[in-house]
Amino acid sequence: MMVTNELIGEVMAIEGQLVSWRRHLHQYPELSFQEYQTADFVAEKLKEIEGVSVQEHIANTGIVATISAGEGKTVAIRADMDALPIMEKNQHSFVSKNPGVMHACGHDAHTAILLGTAKILAEKAREGLFQGTIKLIFQPAEEATDHEGLSGAPRMIQEGVLENVESIIALHMCPWEPVGTIQMNDGYSMANVDVFHGKIKATGGHSGYPHLGTDPIWMLGSFLQAFYGIISKKISALDTAVASIGQIQTGTASNIIPEEVSITGTLRSYSPEVRDQLAKEVEQAFKVVEPFGGSYTFVVERGEPALNNDREVNEVIRNAATELYPELKIVQKPFGLGGEDFGYMTRQIPGAMFFLGCAMQDGISRDLHTNTFDIDERCLPMGVSILAASALRLLKQ
């Protein structure tokens, strides 16, 4: 308990820095793979910490900081740095100064928390309080992909950031829970996210003579009926899955029956089996156009895999958090069907992410990916304490 109280005291001593770092990052948000100023800021702050070695330009703008304290295990902690293409509507003093770009998912807080964690753990290393190595991974591009369809996590994995790492942890802002609460879940906790592109093809023709051709818009109705029946009729109610259409595009003029309809949507699931089944069922839905004289094309772009939280790593986080904060509330349930490319990392090595309560107490809904997203900054030191204590426990396991 003495060590726990000491850690909390050390973290509270840097609370002002955490807030300052987070607000600076919030004012200068950058989009995926464009986090140049963010990376420079992070590298500058890391280089001020004694005992931290810094590698820059990993996966373009990523950074890996390493704290080594002799022989032992290697544990990693990851934070993402990129922002979203959203125009901020908040009124506080540190709103985004980059019009149309906003930290609307809390990555500014994630980055500030990991900087604070680096500072605390480097001090623990200098005091000789642990053996082993801690990697602090500042990842670009969680929100979007590059020209090859890859986001920051797989790019960093390709460049070797997880080599010799035995376990990895991360956190995420949780605007639906207040400060003093964390949300955890063992196993699949966020979704496989796949994008499908399909086309219904027909002959088209003159709108005054529809009987002389075939109409893809008419066929679209049968496709939509089949598509929206997949979740309720084809996928077991015991499985977690959702299929959504986001775009339907067709036509050039009111008097022309088009030759094709383009349809784009997302397929979200937890298990690999349901992920494969969803793709097959959507293709079957496209096949309903064939008896009407139509044809189709269909392709699925595989996105990030489901976030799979390791039970043992989660238990370490849970024990660390409750020892630090005996009154902490832990909500046990999955995080939903959003995507999180940290899933690429937990697919490689045992790892876990928890959601850190950050809801503001002003009665305003401030959901992720909205133009009014904001956090109660009292969560920042709590995030540092839990990450640091968890990493130390993982090294000793």
Buried (B, 14 or more C-beta within 10 A) or exposed (E): EEEBEEBBEBBBEBBEBBBEBBBBBBBBBBBBBBBEBBBEBBBEBBEEBEBBEBBBEBBBBBBBBBBBBEEBBBBBBBBBBBBBEBEBEBEEEBBBEBEEBBBBBBBBBBBBBBBBBBBBBBBBBEEEEBBBBBBBBBBBBBBBBBEEEBBBBBBBBEBEBBEEBBBBBBBBBBBBBBBBBBBBBBBBBBBBBBBBBBBBBBBBBEEEEEEEBBBBBBBBEBBBEBBBEBBEEBBEEEBBBBBEBEEBEBBEEEEEBBBBBBBBBBBBBBBEEBBEBBBEBBBBBBBBBEEBEBBBEBEBEEBBBBBBBBEEBBBBBBEBBBBBBEEBEBBEEBBBBBBBBBBBBBBBBBBBBBBBBBBBEEEEEBEBEBBBBBBBBBBBBBBBBBBBBBBBBBBEE
